[in-house]
């Protein structure tokens, strides 16, 4: 029986990793196809990017961005971890010891990060080559979204590099009103940017549905929130938040 259980466990694990790499492969295909169509597009040959492919790649991209948020969160809360040192957010070892080994899951996370970052870079270069064109007949919208996302990811990484010193651990006091005030202000800012509203007019008691946040809107909001604090909030969790204050409370719960 133990042998059978081990075999089943290995099969399930293998299938899980196979699905993971299949998803990454599909993402690479989607990005590559978007780049190809954008490069070949002209007035006589407009882009024809399937909606299904666009939606699926966007969903995968949200997961990869969340993975980035997790890795950044680990890096700032555990600066001597193998992940932090691999991402060059800390010194190799503050005590001169060997670099902590990465387990298989960490390696997969870092590999997914590399796939994500290289795809963003490729899309950014494509957008630059096309003269920053935003016409959807000449440009797959995914290209523009990835280019803008690359700028945001670069700024987040640079911010952490500038404010994180070797051996430093960033912790938040969840009971500190100043911390909650800072989080509230930032969440309002993100909502304002996505809805073209003045953050000063947004109240904590306002309902998120009043801002027109659907599943895609929540995903876009989390794409800004998760990397900002290095946390992981799933869309299913945010969907339970009715008001701005509920979302702020959820962020506070997730802070390290």
N, C-alpha and C positions, 0 to 999 in steps of 0.2 A: 504493500500500500504506500509506504514512504517513497519507494522508487517511482511509482505511478504519479504521486503528487509532485515529485521533483520534475518529472518529464512534462507534466501539465504546466507547471510554473515556468519552465524554460520555454515552452511553446508560446504561452501567453505573453511572456516578456519579449520573445522574438517578434511576435506579431505586432506588439506595441511599438517596437523600434522600427519595424518595417513600415507601419502606418505613418510614423513620424517623418521618416525620410521620404516617403511618398508625398506627404504634404509639402515638405520643403522643395521636392522636385517639381511639383505642380506650381508652386509659387515662383520658382525660377523660370519655368516655362511661360507663366503669365506675364512676368516682367519682361522677359526676352521678346515675347510677341508684341508687347506694347512698344518696346524700343524699335523693333523691326518695322512695325506699321508707321510709327512716327517718322522714322528716317525716310521711308519710301513715299510718304504722303505728299501730295501736291494738289493743285487746283483741279486736276483731272482725275486724281486718285485719292479721295478722302479716306480717312481711317474708318475701319469697320471693326470695332472691338466688341465682342459679345458681352452682353450685360451680365450673363451668368459668370463669365470669366472675371469681369471687373468686380462683381460682388464677392466672389470667392477669394480672389487675391486680396481684396480689401480686408476681409475677415482674417485671413492668415496673417496679413500685415499687422493687424491689431494684436494678435497673439505674440508676434515677434517683438512688437514694441513693448508689450507687457513683460516679455522675457528680458528685454533691455532694462526695464525698470527694476526687475528682481535682481539682476546682476549688479546694478548700481547701488541698490539697497544693501545687498550683501557687502559690497565694497566699502561703504561708509560705516556700516555697523560692525564689520569684522575686517579691519584694515590689514590684518596679517594673514588673512585667508589666501588660499591659492588663487581664487578668482580675482581678488583685489590686486594681487601682484601681477596676474596675467594681464589685467586691464591697465596696469601701470598707474594705479591711483594711490600707490603707496610704495615705500622702498621694498627691495627684495626681502629684507629681513632686518628688523630693528635691532635684533640681538645677534646678528651674524650667523644665525642658524640656517639650515637648509630650507629651501622653498617648500611649503606644504604641498603634498601631492594632490592632484585633482582626481576625483572619482569619475566614473564613466558618465554619470549624469551631468556633472559639471562640464565635461568635455563636449557633450552634446549641446549644452546650453551655449557654450562659447562658439561652437561651430555654427549654431543657428544665428548667433549674433553676427558672425562674420558674413554669412549669407545675406542677412538683413542689411548690414552696412554697405557691402559691395553692391547690392542691388540699388540702394539709395544713391550711391556715388554714380553708378552707371546711368541712372535716370537723370541725375543732375547734369552730368556731362552732355547727355542727349538734349536736354532742355536748353542748355547754353548754346549747343551747336545749332539749334533751331531758332536762335535769336530770342529766347524767352517768349516764344509765341504761345498764346493761350487759346487760340481758335481751335475748338473741338473738332473741326473738320480736318485740321492739319496736325493735331496733337491729341494723343490719347490722354484723357484727364488724369489717369494714374501717374503719368510722367511728371506732371506739374505737382500733384499731391506728394509724390516721393521726394521731389526736389525741395519743396518747402519743409517736409518732414526731416530731411537731411540737415537743413539749417538748424532746426529745433534740436535735433539729437546732438549736433556738434556743439551748440551752445550749452546744453545740459552737461555734456562731458567736460567741456572746458571749465564750466563753473565749478564742478566737483574737483577738478585738478587744481584750480586756483585756491579753493577754500579748504582742501583736505591736506593736512600735513602727515608725514610718516608717523604711524602710531596713534593718530588721532581717531577717535570714535565720535560720531555725531549722534547724540541722543536727544529726544524731545521729552519735555515734561508734559504728559498728557493732561495733567490737572492744572497746568498753568494757563491762566486766562489770556496772557499775552500770546502764548502759542496758538490758542484757539482763535484769537483775533487775527493773527497772521494768516492762519489757514483760511479763515472766513474771507478775508480780503482777497486772497489769491484765488479761491474758488469763484468768487464774484467776478474777478478779472477774467477768468477762463470763460465763464458763462457769457460775460459781456462781449468777449472777442468772437464767440461762436454765434451770437445772436445780434451783433451790431447794436448793443445797448450800452448805455453809460453804466459802469459798475456801481456808481454812486446811487443809482436809482433802484438797484436790486436789493430787496430786503430778505432777511433770513427766513421769514415766514412765507415767502412767495413759493407757489407750487412750481415744480420743475415742468409740469405739463403745460403751464401757462407760457413757457418759453418755446413751446413746440418741440420738446425733446422726444424723439422717437428712439427706436433701438439704435439707429445709425448715429443719432445725435448724442446718445449716451456713450457710444463707442468713441466718438471723436472727443468728448469731454474727458473720458478716462485716459485717452492717449496723451493728454496734457497733465492730468493729475498724477498718474502712476510714476512717470519719470521725475516729476518735480520733487517728490518725497521718497522715491525709491521704494514704493510699496506696490502691492498687488490687490487691486479691487476689480473683481470680475463684473461684467455687464449684468449678470443675473443678480448680483448683490446690490449694485447701484439702482436696479429696476425697482427695488423695494423702498427706495427713498422717495418720499412724496414732496418734501420741501427742500429748499437750499440748506436749511439747518440740519435736516436729516443726513444730507450728503456730507456736510462738514463733520457731523458726529461720526460718520462712517470712516472718514479720513483720519480723524483723531484716534479711532480704535485701531487703525492699521499702523499708526506711527510706531517706530521701534522704541 
